[in-house]
């Protein structure tokens, strides 16, 4: 997969405190994987190199509003996210209590994401981008190639990978710029995702590979 700044963009899923900060509500599940992969450092490197190379950056965030907690059913991790208040916001038209909350960006990412040029999409609600405007935003800017990273590997990243491929995009996943839950009964989500990345993605890259391409193909 060859990068070029006219048709290639970096897409990040859920670069938010609840996943990536030791104070986040999901840290007990994902923290070891985040630290092992140096996920935060790698996402920051991707952001810096994409911005420097003139590439578009798109964020598909995860927010839950009070009305989302009225759903009647959900999957295992979906229900867990609601139980622990993950990505909670006070309302879709309000920012009360948002700053530095679990739904906010990690501080290290804010200089890149709050620069006025990053495209912040509407929130996805379960795992994939079917319910938000990510595909529309990409199409409207002529993007056909995606460099995909963020959280978490076997849930939102993999779901975005599958849907973006179905929508006709060429997608490379940056395997060390993500991480996932490790659970004694449910298993290792990161290892499960790696298997599927290798089967499904157009390319599976390291952060080093992606940064090199951002620098050489801008």
TABEL-V658880 format. One line per field, one symbol per residue. phi: phi as a letter, one per 20 degrees, with the letter a starting at -180 (. if undefined). psi: psi as a letter, one per 40 degrees, with the letter a starting at -180 (. if undefined). A space follows every 10 residues. Layout:
phi=???
psi=???
This chain:
phi=.eebffcdce dddledgfed dgeffegged gfffffelgf gfffffffff ffenefccdd eccddgffee febafgffff fffemfmfcf rfdccgmfgm ffeffggfef geedendfee fffeddceef dddgfgffff dmecccddbp cdgedfffff gfffffenee cddefedbab fccfdeoeff fffggfgffd ffbddeggff fffgfedf
psi=hhiiedehih hhhffiddde ieeieeddde ddddddefdd dddddddddd ddefiihhhg ihihidddee ieiiiddddd dddefhfhid ideiehedhe ideiihdded dddfeedhhh iiiidcdied eafdddddde efhehhhhia iidecddddd ddddddeeih hhhhdefiii ihhdddahdd dddddddddd idihiidddd dddddef.
